Amino acid sequence: NNYMKPLSLAALLISINLSFVNANPFEDEHRSLLSGGEAAAEVSVVEKYTCKSIIAIGKIRDSGGKGGFQTTDNTDASNKQGGRSLRKGEKKSARSNKEDKPNEPDEDFVCELEDGSVMTIEATDEQLREMRSALRDGNLVSQVSTMEVDIMAQPPEEQLQAVKGGEAIRARVNGDEKKAAKLPPGSIKLRTKKRRLAEHAQRRLGTLFRTNRMLVILVNDIDEKKPPFGADETSDKIFGTYGDQENPSVQLSGCSNNQTSLTPDSGDPAINALMDAPGVVEVDIAISIRPFDGATIENAAIEAANEKLGIRLPGMFDFVAIVIEDCLDSNECGFAAYAYLNSWKSLYVKDYYTYPAIITHELGHNVNLGHSGLAQTYDDWSCSMGNPLWADHLDKMCFNPAKNWQIAHHGAWYVEHKLLLDPKTTPVSSHRLVGVSEYGLIESSYPTALAVMKLETRTSTDFFVGFNRANRQNADNRLASNEVTLITAGNNGEGYSESTFIAGLKQGESYVISDFGGSKEDLTVTVNKIDTSSSPGYADVSIVFGDGSSTPAPTPYCSGKWLKVAVDTDNYPSETSWEVFDKCDNDAVVMSVVEGQYTKAGERYERDKCVADSRYEFIIHDEFGDGVCCSWGSGAYSVEYGDKVVVSGGEFGVYDKITFGSCINSPPTAQPTNKPTTSSPTKAPATSEPTAAPTNVPTKAPTTPPPSAKPTSEPSAAPTTNAPTKAPVTPLPTALPTAIPTSQPTPTDVGDDSGGGTFREYTTPNIGEANDKAKGVIFTITAKSKDVIITALGIVGVGKDAKNSDVQVYSHSGSYEAFPDDRRGRGKSGRGRGRGKRSSRLFRSSIAAWDEYFEDKVMLNPQEIVDIELDEEITIPAGGTVSVYVLSKKGVSYKASDSNEFDGYAESDDFVLKVGTATKKEFKQTEKLADFAGRIVYETGIAA
């Protein structure tokens, strides 16, 4: 795909999934605007710049309404896809099936600037292959990773002339210079905080917990080119404002069992009044949309909408869709729409924004879902992330099992009816599957039935099974209708990855995966029965690994829950260590393995213990900082609590962690004397050693190649990245700060977690009175009847203008009121200068005892709350207290308190905020008593 050689100016350092029907004939002219040519002025390097983040963009090709199944005919496409289903008794190997070849990557990338705008990246073919490979491997994560680029500038011209098909094309250049970003020579150098990857992915997928606020921007360019439908009709087609029931909001609600929908309501009546129709604004931009320059058009549209609404997007909106009339012709763009991966923005041409399935597809990219294919990128017609439905009256298609697993893994849909099955441990099993379109009927009919099942291979590529029931919100499905579908995907199914349709199985059919997970044993999936006459319909399947003869060792009685940790070591086993802490018992160590305890490479170590029903934190460390997979051996780890695997993986940096269970004040459970013996299916385990630690492993970002263009060569291996100890951190997925509210909002629910808790946001009532400033503010928080897990803090800058500041967040268990007198810190402690009620207790604790939860540069604004996503969660047990210390080199705003230190000054339903103190320097010089002013984003656990 020659279009991708130097990346389009429209591509910032964002990874874009592109798909084109034809090669781009405008390529030469487009390149000339960046790198020089007959029509372009000389380009020079202005400065080096570190992108706020790299963002990937996923596009869907413009089919023009033509093609295999873009009609109202509901003919099942499985008969036209090569007969992938197997009749009973047939043996077909997934490994030997030549149709199951991986799709070639085709992402674009852009560089996000500190103000939220984007800039084009110019890269060599080899650098582009490296970036795409890193995206697949999870080393480059959209909206998280960053890198240094050279900013290129081209002197302004009134207009640049380019000729295409004999037609003159104007390219207006605004401002003093037209700028683009170019990668420095040589291999790419990414910076990614791996421990943040799963947290960021969860935050974007967290939007699927709730009703999402969406804004549509209709663009009218300088040539008066505008979308085909006005504001009222657009609002009706997307939100059903005036009665249209075939819209993406209804579709998302049906596929999610009413957990997700779209709303045009911004939550602010004043902003709603400025819209041209509910959820829609019409804006004029002073540039032409032809020739197409995505980055410039996006920036102009966002800026115009910001000015019209008086906010800074995305603000309170979860998703923002930009709509333009069209490119010069279908060959110039070659896409119907594109979306920023793991982010909030999308762009549509012509009338495609009125097609519900296209909107659903692009919103899937926004929450970090990859494409799904069969022989090519878009030919999985069983999934909205494959080839969606191309009409404004066709919308009923949900996602495939791989995407459903990714959504469920992050605690959104189908959480109560998913199963991770390790066939090597459980070689023979039977299961009942119910389609996601009838998920709401499972509990009342088949409480133990599954919506989605993952077959764990103990590698990063796994298999996923579901029943593709073709009714309700999945009625327009075109492939393997009412069949059991088998899908494969990378990144353990937990993050961005392209999935591949493997088979659709009817009643009596089987599918054989040879050498399952490198075991040299076959795994057979058999459909024993399919019943579509009942409500809900169901499919009964059996899974057999090998000959099904191996059986697990008997497990002795445990009055609590079994906690099991398993680690498959890499080539450097001595570097791995792990611990399990009881969060309900002052972080008491329950189980651990120290560095050097593992001695054999490529060996499985297992350890288990009967423990009390409590809340636990598992942390796994790698001394070298490269995890246990996959650079130096194929290591892995898993943690099982009770009868469920709570985490498994292997790819992480210095460490990874997960918290599971809940505090219920239960007494500790004695360890049984007859501890069970454990054995590996393939290797005899050594002494009672733990397995690899669970981690929210970043998934490899799958890329998607153009289905009609000739595939390019296979991308090169993922480059080795020089990951610094402290990598820049991007803000919350909503990326840009929201305006400071004039009045105190009540805590806002943003979803339920898998353990029954709730995600909430709380803005302090004093935000409009935060007129004092300091380098740091310390305060205490006391949880009420539930655990409180803080995931982000919103703070306000100082001065008149936005400033890029070094920001740190520290925390310490307990109130600093009770800290002992201990000045044996790291040289930063000093005598406080407390006056009156103020205290110097802050410095009486060893500074080394404070845990750092965030450190990076953040663009702070004195007029807005900027959300900072913590690198690690701050957990406050029910009834417990923690001290929090927020530091900003350029200053942070707070309200001078008129109460006593440690008195409560504000409270939500879940916690009490208490008066603290401001400091002039880091861990030095206390000043006024301070009330923290900002926002707290948190998750509640189960009540004590």
N, C-alpha and C positions, 0 to 999 in steps of 0.2 A: 504494500500500500504506500505509494510514493508520497501521498499527502503528509505522511508522518515524518518525513526526513527532517526539515527544520520544523519545529512545532509552530502551528498557527499562532498569530498574535492573540487569537481568541483563547489560547490555552494557557492558563497561568501555570503555576507549578502544581496544578491539580491533575490527578490522574483521571483520564476520560476514557470510557469504554466507547469506541467508535465503531460504526458499522456502515459501510457504503456499498451501494449496488454497483457503482462504476468508479473508476479512478477519477481524481479531481483534475479536470483540464485547466482549472484556474490556478493550479499549483505554482507555476512559474511566476505569474504576476504577484501571487500572495507572497512568495519568497522574496521578490524584489523589494517589497515594502520593508522587509526586515534586514536583508543582507546585501542590498545593493543590486543594481541592474540598470538597464537603459532608462528606466523611469524614476529611479530612486537616487536620493542624494547620499553623500558619503556618510557612513555610520562610524561612530567612535565610542570607545569605552569611557563612561563618565565616572563610575564608582563601583566598588564592590558592595554587595548588599546581601544580608541574610534574610531570606524569605520568612515571613511569619509562619507560613506553612506551605506545604506542597499539596495541591488538591488535584484529585483525579476526576475526570469527567467521563460519564458513560452515555453514549448516544445510541439511538435506535434508527436504523436506516429508513429513508423515505421510500415506501413501496409504491406510492402513488395509488393505493387502493387496489393493486393488482396482486396476484400471487395465489399460492395453493389453496388457502382456506379462508381468504378474506371475503366471505360471503355469509349469507344467513343460513346456508346449508349446514346442518349439524352433523355431516358425515364424519365418522370417526377416522382420524388421520392415521391410526396405527396400521391400517391395512395398506397405506401408501408409503410407509417408512421402512420397507424392507422385511416385514414380517419378523419383528424382533421377539415376539412372544414365543414360548416353547410349549409344545404339546407334552402331555404327561409322558414321562419316560425319556424324553429327549435330553441330551446333555450338551449344553452349549457353554463354552468358557468365556467369561468376561475378558480374560487376558488375551484369548486368541481371536476375539471379534475385531476385525480390522476397522469396522465402522467406529469403534470406540477410541479413535485417536484424539489427542487433545487439540482444542481449537487454538489457532495462533493468536497472540495478543495484539491489540490495536489501540491501546489507551493513548490519550493526549494528557499533557501536564501543564499546569500554570503555577505561577508564583503569587501567593497571596501577600499583599502589603499590609503594613500595620493599620492602615485606615480601613481595611476590609476590601479594598479594590483589588483587581487582579492584573497581572502583566504577562505578556506572552513569553514563552521560553523558546530559545533556539538551541537545538542539540544536534550532535552528529548521529548518524545511524547507530553506531556502537553505543553511544551514551543512551540513546532512546531504548535500545534493547536491554541495557543494564537497568534502566528505570522500570521498564515493564517487568523484567524478571524479579527485581526487588519488590515490586508491587505484588506479584504472585507469591513470593516467599514470605511476605509479611514484614520485610525489612523496611519497606516504604509504606507508610500508612497515610492515606488521604486525610488531610486536615490535622495531622499530628506531626508527621515528619517535616524536616526543614533542611535547607542546604544553602550554601553561599553561591551567588550568581554574579556575573558581570552585567551591570546596567549599561545598555547601549542606547545612544541618543542620535537622532537624525534631525538636522535643522528643518524648521518649518517651511512649507511651501503652500501656496494658495490651493493648489490641487495637483495631484500626481496623475498622470495619464497612463493607462494600460489599455491594451486592445485585446478583446476577446470576441472572436467570431465577427470582427469588423465593427463592433459596437464600442463606443467610448464609454469608459467607466470612471466615475469620479471617486476619489478617495480623499475625503476632507481630513485635515490634520488640525486638531484643536490644541491650544496652548503654545508654549514656546518651543517645545520639542516633542517629538513622537518617540516614546521609549519602549524598549523591549529588553528582556533578560536573556542572557546567553550563558550556557554552562561553561566554566573554565575548561581548558584542554585536559584530556586524560580521563581516568575513571571517575565516576560520580562519587561524591562524598556526602553521604546522608547523615543526618543527626536525628535519632529517634529514641525517645524514652520508652523503652519496651514495657516498663511496668505500667505505663499509662494506656497502652493500646486497648486492652479489654475494657477498661473503665470508660474510655471515650466511645468505644463501640456500644457499650451498654447504654450510655447516655443518649446516643442517637436512636438506638432501638427502643429506648425508654419512651420515646414519643408514641410508640404503639400501645402504651398503657391507657391512653386517654383520648379525649376529643382534641384535635389539633387545630390551631389557628392557622389559616392559610390566606395569603394575599396574592391576587392576580394583578399584574401590571400590563395593561394594553398600551403598546408603544406606537405613537404616531411620529414618523421621522420627518426630516426637513423637506422631503419630497412628497409629504402627505401620504406615504405608504403606511397603512394601518391594518390591523386584523379584520377579518370578515364580519365578526359579530361585535355588537356594542356591549356596554357594561351590564345592562339588565339581562340580556340573553346569556351572556357569559356567566353571570352569577347563578342563573337558573340551571345551566348545563353542568356546572361544577358542584354547586351546593344544593340544588333543588329548591332554590329560593321561591320560585313561583309554581312549583308543582312537578317539575321534571324528576321522576323517580329513577331514571337510568343515569346515575351519576356516580363519580368515584367515591363520594362519601358513603352512599348506600352500599357500594361494593365492598369497601373496607370494613364496614360494620358487619356485613353478612359473613365475610371470610374470617373475622376475628371473634365471632360470637358476641358481637356488640361491645367489644372492648375498645375499638378505634373508630373514629369518624372525623370528618372535616367540618369546620365551622368558619363562616365569614366574620364572626364577631371578634374584634380585636381585644375585647374586655374593657375598652375605654370608650364611653359614649362620645367624647369629643372627637376622637379619631374616626369613629364610625361615621360621624356626621360629615367628615371631609371626603369620604369615599363617593364615587360616582354611582355605585350600586353596592349592596352588601358584599364585602370581600373583594371588591374590584376598584382599581383606580385607573384612569386614563391619563397618560402623560405625553408631552411633546419633548422631543430631543432635537438638538441643533446639529445633528449629523445625519448622514444617510446610512441606511442599513445595507446599501449596495456600494461596493463589494462587501461581502460579509466579513466583519471583524468582531467576533463574539465578545472578546474582553472589553473593547471600547463601547460596544452597544450595551452590554450589561452594566458597565460602570455609569454610563449616561442615564440609563433607565432607573437604576437604583438611586442615583443622586436626585433625579427629578421627583421620584416618589418620596424620598426623604424630605425634600423641600415642601412638597404638597401636604404631607401628613405631619410635618414637624417632629419627626423621629429619626432615628438612625437604624435602618434595617439590618438584621431581621427583627430587632427589638422584641416585641411580645409574640411575634409570629414564628411558628415552627417551620413553615415552608413558604417560600416566595417563588412564584412562577412568572416569568417574563414572556410576553407573546409579541412576535413581530409578524409583519405581513408575509414575507417570504424572502428567500435569497434571490439572486438574479435569475437562476433557473435551478432545476432539481440537481444538476450536476455540480453547481458551485458548492452547495453544502452537502447534499447527499444524505441528510438526516431529517427526521420528522421532529425530533426533540432530543435534548440532552440534559443531564443532571449532574451536579457535583456530588461525588461519592462521599458518604459519611458527613454530609453537610446539609445546607438548607435551600440551595438555589437550583432552579431549572429554567430551561428556555425552550419555547415551542414556535414552530413556523406554521403558517397557513391556518387551517381549521383543526389541526391535530389536537389542540388543547381541549376540544370539545369531545374527544373520544375517551370515555371513562377508562378503558383498559390502558391507553397510552399514559394517562396521568398516573394510574396505579403503578405502571412499570417504572416511571421516572421517580416517583416517591419511594419505590423500592430501592433505587440507587441512593437516594438521599439517606436512607437508614442503613446503607452499607450492604445491600444485597447485590450479588453479581448476576450476570446473565446465565441462561441455561440453554444448552444445545443438545444436539444428537450427533449428526455427522458434521453440522456446521453450527455457528454460534446461535442462531435464532430459531432453529427448527424443533425445539421442544415445545409442542403445542399443548402440553399438559400444564403449563405454568405461565403466569403473567410475566415472569422474567425471561421467558423464551420469546416467542413471537406472539404478541398480544393481538387483540381483536380490533379490526380497523373500521369501526363505524360508531356513530354516536348512540346507536341503539343496541350495540353489542358490548357487554361488559362483564358477563358472569364467568369469570375464570379466576381461581385463587392461585396459590403458590404450590410448588412441589414439595415432597418430603424433606429435601435438603434445606430449602429455604425455611420451611416450617420448623425444622430442628434449630436452625440458627436463631430464629425469633424466640422459640421456647427456651433455648439455652440462656438467653438474656432476660428471662423472667416475664416475657410478654404473653403471647397466646399459647394455648395448649399445654400449659405447665403441668396440670394435674394428670394428664394422660399422655405422657411421653415415657419412653424407656430406652436406656442405654444397655445394650446386650453385648457382652463379650463372649462370643461363641467358643473361644478357647477355654473359658472357665465353665460355661454352661453349654455343652455340645448339642443338646437336644432340647428344644422348647417349642411350645405352641402358643399362639396369640390370636386374639380377635381384634380386627382393625375396623374403625368407623371413619368415614370421610369427614373432613373438616367442615364441609357445608352443613353437616348434621351434628356438629360438636356439642351443641347445647342439649342434645337428647341423650348423651352418653350416660350421665349420672343416673337418670331415671330408668334406663333400660339395661345397660351393660356397664356397671360401675368400674369394672377392671379392664375394659376395652382401651385400646390405644388409638391416638390420632396420628402419632408418628413414632418411628422406632429407628434407632441408630445401631448399625452393626459395627462394633469396634474392631478395627484391624490391628490396633497398637502401632499404627503409622499415622502420618498426617492426613492421609486420604482414606475416607471411610465410605460405607454404603448406608443408604437411608431408604426406609420402606414405609409406604402408606397406601390407603385405599382411595383411589381416585373416583369417588362417588360423583356422578355427573347429574346433579340436581341443585335446586336453589341457586345460591350464588356461584356455583360451579357448573351451571347447566350448559353454558356455551363452550365448554371444554372441547378440544378437537383431537386429542390424542389419548389413547388408552382409557376411554371412558368406561367407568364401572369395572376397572381392572386394578389389580395390585401393581403399583409402580415401584421400580427399583432405580434409584438415582445414586450417583457417586459425586463427591465433592472433596476439595482439599481443606487445609487448615482446620482439621478435626470438626468441620461443620460449624465452627463457632464464630467465624469472621468472614470477611469478604472473600468469596471464592466463586469461580464459575462452576456450575454443576453440569453434569451430563446425564441425559436420559439413557438408561441401560436396557430396561425391558418393561413391557406391560404384560401381566400374566392373567389369563382367564382361569376359571375354575378347572382344576385338574392339570394345570401346567406347572412346570418347574423351571428354575434357572440355576445354573451351576457356575459358581465363581471359583476358578482353579487357583491353586496356590494362595489361598486366602491369607492376606497379611504376611506373605512370605513364609507361611508355615509348611508349604509343600503338601497341604491337605486341601481338599475341596470343601466348599460350603454350598449347600443346596437350599434354595428357597422354594417351597411348594405351596400352592394355593389349594386347600382342601375343599373349600366351599365359598361361594359368593351368593348372598341373598339380597336382592334389591326390592323384594316385595314387602319387606317389613319396614318399620320406621323406628329407629334409623336402620338403613341397610348396613350390611357388614360383610367382611371377608375373614375367613379363618385360615391362618397360615401356619406352617411349621418350618423351623430352621434346624438344619442338621449339619454339624461340623465334622468332617472326616466320616468315620463309620459310626459316630455317635456312641462309641464304647467307653470313652474316658468319663470318669465321674469324679466330682470334687470330694475332698476329704470331709467327713462329718464334722459339724460344728457343735461344740459343747454349749450347754445352756448359759445364757447371759441375762441377768436380771435388768441390765441397762441396755446399752447398744454396743455392738461391735464397731470399733474404729480400726480400719485396716489401711495401711500405707504400703504401696508397692513401688519400687524403683528399678528400672532397667538402666544400668549404668552405660555411659559413653566410653570413649577411649581413655578418659582421665577420671576414673572413679573417685580418687581421693579428694577431688575438688568439690564434691557434692556433700551437702549436709542439710538437715531439716529439723524443724521443731513443730510440736503441736501444743498450743497454749489454751488453757481453760479461761475464757473471758469472764466467766461468772465466778471465778475463784482467784481474783487478783493475778491473772495471767500465770497461774501455776503451770509448770511444764509437765505435760502428760506423757509425751513420748518424744524421743529425739535421737538423731544420729549426728555425730560430730565429724568434721573434716578428717580424712584419713581412715575412717572406719570402713569405708568401702574400698576394697583392694583389687577386685577382679573386674576387668573391662568386659562389657557385653554380658554381664551377669544380672539375673533378676534377684533382688533382695525384697523380702516381705516381712512385715511386722504387724501384729494386731493386738488389740487390748480391749477388754470389756470396760466401758467407761459409763459414767453417769450421763443422763440426758441433759445436755448443757449446750452452751454456745462456745464453739472452738475456732481458733485461728491456726491455719496451717501455713508455714512459711518454708520454702525451699531455697537454698542458696547455691550459687556456683562461684567458686573463688576466682576463676578466670573471667567470669562475666559473659559467658556464651551459652548458658543453659546446658542441657544435656542432649539436645538435638538441634541442628542436624549437621553442623560443620565438622565435628570430630566424633563421629559415631552416631548411631540412631538410638539414643537413650529415650526414656519415657518415664512417666510417673502417673500414679492414680491414687485417689483417696476415696475410701468407701465408708460411709457412716450409716449405721443401721443396715438396711437392705438396698441402699442406693449409692451409686457412684456419684460423688458430689463434684469431682473435677478429675480431668486427666489431660495430659499434654506432655511437653518436653521442651518447647521453644520459649525461652525467656532470656533475660540478660543476667544481671547480678543476682536477682532474686525474684520470686513471685509468691503470691499468697492468696488465700481465700478464707472467708469466714462463713461458718455454717452452723446450724442448730440455733437454739434459743435458750435464754435463761428462764428456768421454771422453778428455781429454788429446790431442786431435788437433791437428796443426799447422795454422796459419792457411792458408786457401786464397786463392790470388792472384785478384784481380779480373780477369775476362776483358777483353780489349781491345775486343772488339766487343760492347759492351753493347746489349741489345735495346731496340728502341723500344717504347713502350707507348702504347696509345690507349684512350680511353674509348669505350664503346659509343654514348654519346650526345653526348659533348663531346670535342673534341680536347684532350688534356692539354697543359698548359703544359710548361715546362722540367721537368727531372727533379726534381719535387717529391714529397714523401711524401703518402700518403693519411692519412686520419684514423687515430688511434691506437687499438689494440685496448683494449678495456676490458670488465670484467665489468659490463655495463650492468644496472642494476636494471630488472626487468620491471614493466610496469604491472600492478597487481593487478586482475584482472577481477572483475567483480561479477556476481551472478546474480539475475535477477528471478523472482518467483513465476510458475510456469507457468500457473496457472489464474486468478489474479487479473488484472484488467484492467491492462495496462501503464501505468506512470506516464509522465510526460513525460520526454523525453531529458535526461540530466543536463547541467548547465551546464558550460562549459569549465573545465578545471582551473585552480584559483586560483593566483595568483602567490604563492609562499612566500618569506618572509624567512628564508633559511637562514643561520644565524650561522656564523662561521668555525669555532667549536668547538661541535658539537652534542653533547648527552649520548649516551653510549654504553651500550647494554644489555649485560648479561653474555652468556655463551654461550647457545645456544638452550635448553640445559637451565636457563637463567635463574637458578635458585636454587643456592646453594652446596651442595656435598656434604660430609658429615661427614668429619672428619679420621680417616684409618684408624689403627688401633693398630699395625699392622705394615706393613712395606714391601711393596707389591704389585710384581709384575714388570711391565715395560712391556706395555701392552695394545694389541693391534692393533685398529684400528677401520675398516680398509678399505684397498683398493688404489686408487691414483690411476691416471689414464689413461696415465701414462708408465711404469708398472710399479713405482712406489714404494708406500709404505705409510703410512697415518695411524696415529699411535700416541700414547699418553698415558703419561707417566712421573711418578710421585710420589717425591720424594726420601725416603731411608730415615730421615732425621733429623726428620721432621715432628712426631713426638711429643716432641722435645727442643727445640723452637723456643721457648725461654723468654726470649730477649733481644729488645729492641725498639729501633728506630731510625727516623729519618725516611726513610733510604734505605739500600739494599744494592746494592753493585756486585760482580759476579762474572764469570768468563769461562767459555766453553763451547768445547770443541774437538771437531769432528766426526771420526768415525772414517773408515770406507771409503766412506760415502755422503754425498751432500748432505743437510743437515738444514734444513728450512724450518719455523721456529717460528710457529705461528698464534695461540697463546694461552698465557698464564702464569697459574698459580693461586697466590694469595698468601693469607696469614693476617693478620688484623688484630691489635690489641693491646687490653689492658684487659679489662673484664668484659662489656661490652655491645657490640652491633653499632653501628658508626658510619659515617655517610656522609662519605667523605673524598675530597679531590682526589688523584687518582693519575696519575702520569706514568711512562712506560717509555721509556728512551732506549737506543740501541745504537750501537756504533762498531766498525768492522772491526778485527781484530787484538786482541791483549792489551794492556790499559792499562799493563802492565809496560814496554812499549817506546815509550810515547807520548813525543814530543819535548817539550822545555821550551818552552811557548808560552802566555803568559797574555793573549793578545789576544782573549779571548772577549767575551761580552756583559755584562761587569761582574759576573758571578756567581762568578767564580773567586776563590779565596783560598788562603792557605797551609794545607796540611794539618797536622794535629797528630799525625802518625804516631809511634808509640812502638815500640821494638824492631823487630820484623819488619814492622810496618805501613808503608805507603807513601803518599806524597802524589802518586804518579804520576797518579792520577785527574785531578788538576787541571793536569797539565802539557800536556794537549792543549787546543787551542782549543775552548771549549765550543760554539762555532758549528759545529764539525765533528761533534758528536754529532747523530744523526738521532733525531727523536721518533717513536715508533711507537704511542703511546697517550697521550691526555690527556682525562680526564673525571672526574666524580664516581662513586664506586663504594661500595656498602654493604658494608663489610668486617666480618667476624665473627671474634672471637678464638678461637672453637672450631671453625671450619670453613674449608675451602679455598674461596675464591671465584675462579672462573675469569674472567679478563679477556681478552676477544677483542681482539686487536691490530688497530689500524686498517690496518697494513701488516705483511706477513710479514717476519720476520728470517731471512735466508738465510745459512747457513754452508756454504761449499763443502767437499767431502770433504777432510779433512786440515787444514782451515782453523780459525781461531779468531775469535770475536767477544767483545766486552765488552758486558754488559747491566747497566743501572742502573735499579732499581725505586725509585720515590719515593712516599711517602704522607704527606700533611699530618698525618693523625692517627696515623701510625706503622705500621710493618710488622714482623712477628715474624721472627726468624732464630735460628740456633744459633751461639753463640760458638765459634769454631774452636780446636782444640788442635793444628792443623798450621801449616806455614809458608804464607805468602801464595803463591798460584799453584800450590800442590800440589793434586793431584787428591784429592777427598774422596768422590766418588760417581760412578758411571757406569752407563749403560744399554748396550744392544747397539750403540747408534748414536753416543754422544757421551760425553765426560768433563766433569764439573763440577769447577771449581777454586776454591780458597779465595779469597775476595775481602775486602772491607772494608765496614764500616757507616759511615754519615755522619750527623751531627747536623742538617745543613741541606742544601739543594739545592746540589750541587757545592761544598760547604764542610765543613770540620771532620771529618776521618776519625776513626773511633773504633776499636772492637775489630775484630780479624780476624773475618770472618763467613762461615759456610756458608749459602748460600741454602736456604730450606726452603719447599717448595711443590710445584707440579705444572707440568710442561711438556707442552703439546700440540703435536705437530709432525707433519710429513710427511717421509718419506725419499724421496730421489731415487734414481736408478740408480747403482750402485757405480762408483767411478772406475776 
